[in-house]
Amino acid sequence: MATDRTAEVTWHGSLMNGGGTIDRVGSGAFGPLDVTWASRAEDPAGRTSPEELIAAAHASCYSMALAHALAQDGTPPEQLNTSATVTFVPGTGITKIALRVRGTVPGIDEAGFLAKAEGAKAGCPVSKALAAVPEITLDAALA
């Protein structure tokens, strides 16, 4: 079954001098969140950016994909700690995403974990959506 997710944003003014608000998301899980050019390209100072939201989406999707792959293999994780760092270059766009995961997974060795981690990177729906990013790296290890 397909699902749709929504977000509503209001922007006032120009890119450089204006500002916006992520007013709400369909789930009601968060909002409002302030967003400005400065939060994107300079100092976030309590505001978010599209890249920060992409990082959160990628880290959570990747964690789900890896947890599923490990469980299907009979080694469900006790815990996965995942981060995603999205690099944004003004005038160029997103140039890199660095995923990092540390897992506590009984019954699997480092090689098996790395194989599942790489597979999750390739199969995660957000990774697929971000395939145009020139570089997506992965640093995976058992905790």
C-alpha positions as CSV (number, residue, x, y, z in Angstrom):
1,M,0.0,0.0,0.0
2,A,1.4,3.4,-1.0
3,T,1.6,6.2,1.5
4,D,1.8,9.9,1.0
5,R,3.6,12.2,3.5
6,T,3.1,16.0,3.5
7,A,4.8,19.1,4.8
8,E,3.7,22.7,4.6
9,V,6.1,25.6,4.4
10,T,5.5,29.4,4.4
11,W,8.3,31.7,3.0
12,H,8.5,35.5,3.2
13,G,10.9,37.6,1.2
14,S,14.0,36.9,-0.8
15,L,16.3,34.0,-0.4
16,M,19.1,35.9,1.3
17,N,17.0,38.2,3.5
18,G,13.9,36.3,3.9
19,G,12.9,33.4,6.1
20,G,10.4,30.6,6.3
21,T,8.7,28.3,8.6
22,I,8.0,24.6,8.2
23,D,4.5,25.1,9.5
24,R,3.5,21.5,9.9
25,V,3.9,18.0,8.8
26,G,1.0,15.7,8.1
27,S,1.7,13.5,11.1
28,G,1.8,16.4,13.4
29,A,5.1,15.1,14.8
30,F,6.9,18.4,14.5
31,G,6.5,22.0,13.5
32,P,6.7,24.9,13.4
33,L,10.4,25.0,12.6
34,D,12.2,28.1,11.3
35,V,14.4,28.0,8.2
36,T,16.5,30.6,6.6
37,W,19.4,30.9,4.1
38,A,21.7,31.5,7.0
39,S,20.6,28.3,8.7
40,R,21.4,26.5,5.4
41,A,24.7,28.0,4.5
42,E,26.1,29.6,7.6
43,D,25.2,29.2,11.3
44,P,22.0,27.3,12.1
45,A,21.4,29.2,15.4
46,G,18.3,27.4,16.4
47,R,16.9,27.0,12.9
48,T,16.8,24.0,10.7
49,S,17.7,23.5,7.0
50,P,16.5,21.2,4.2
51,E,19.9,19.4,4.5
52,E,19.4,18.8,8.2
53,L,16.0,17.3,7.5
54,I,17.5,15.1,4.7
55,A,20.1,13.9,7.2
56,A,17.4,13.0,9.7
57,A,15.4,11.2,7.0
58,H,18.4,9.3,5.7
59,A,19.7,8.2,9.1
60,S,16.2,6.9,10.2
61,C,15.5,5.2,6.8
62,Y,18.9,3.6,6.8
63,S,18.5,2.3,10.4
64,M,15.1,0.8,9.4
65,A,16.6,-0.9,6.3
66,L,19.6,-2.3,8.3
67,A,17.4,-3.5,11.2
68,H,15.1,-5.3,8.7
69,A,18.0,-6.9,6.8
70,L,19.6,-8.1,10.1
71,A,16.4,-9.5,11.4
72,Q,15.7,-11.3,8.1
73,D,19.1,-12.9,8.5
74,G,18.2,-14.1,12.0
75,T,20.3,-11.6,13.8
76,P,18.1,-8.7,14.9
77,P,20.0,-5.8,16.3
78,E,19.8,-4.9,20.0
79,Q,20.7,-1.3,19.0
80,L,21.8,0.7,16.0
81,N,23.3,4.2,16.4
82,T,23.2,5.9,13.1
83,S,24.2,9.4,12.0
84,A,24.1,11.1,8.6
85,T,26.1,14.2,7.7
86,V,24.9,16.1,4.6
87,T,27.4,18.4,3.0
88,F,25.9,21.4,1.3
89,V,28.0,23.8,-0.9
90,P,26.2,27.0,-1.8
91,G,25.9,27.4,-5.6
92,T,26.6,23.6,-6.1
93,G,24.1,21.8,-3.9
94,I,24.5,18.6,-1.8
95,T,27.9,17.2,-2.6
96,K,28.2,14.4,0.0
97,I,26.4,12.3,2.6
98,A,28.3,10.4,5.2
99,L,26.5,7.7,7.0
100,R,27.9,6.2,10.2
101,V,26.5,3.3,12.1
102,R,27.5,1.4,15.2
103,G,25.6,-1.7,16.0
104,T,25.1,-4.1,18.8
105,V,24.1,-7.2,17.0
106,P,24.4,-10.6,18.8
107,G,25.3,-13.5,16.6
108,I,27.0,-11.7,13.7
109,D,30.6,-11.1,12.9
110,E,32.1,-7.9,11.6
111,A,32.2,-9.1,8.0
112,G,28.6,-10.1,8.1
113,F,27.6,-6.8,9.7
114,L,29.5,-4.8,7.1
115,A,27.8,-6.8,4.3
116,K,24.3,-6.1,5.7
117,A,25.3,-2.4,6.3
118,E,26.4,-2.0,2.6
119,G,23.2,-3.7,1.4
120,A,21.0,-1.4,3.5
121,K,22.9,1.6,2.1
122,A,22.1,0.5,-1.4
123,G,18.5,-0.6,-0.7
124,C,17.2,2.2,1.7
125,P,14.5,4.1,-0.1
126,V,16.0,7.4,0.9
127,S,19.4,6.4,-0.4
128,K,17.7,5.6,-3.7
129,A,15.9,8.9,-3.7
130,L,19.3,10.6,-3.1
131,A,21.2,8.7,-5.8
132,A,22.1,11.9,-7.6
133,V,24.3,13.0,-4.7
134,P,27.9,12.6,-6.0
135,E,29.2,10.7,-2.9
136,I,27.5,8.7,-0.2
137,T,29.9,7.0,2.1
138,L,29.4,4.5,4.9
139,D,31.4,3.9,8.1
140,A,29.9,0.8,9.7
141,A,31.2,-1.3,12.6
142,L,29.9,-3.3,15.5
143,A,29.9,-1.5,18.8
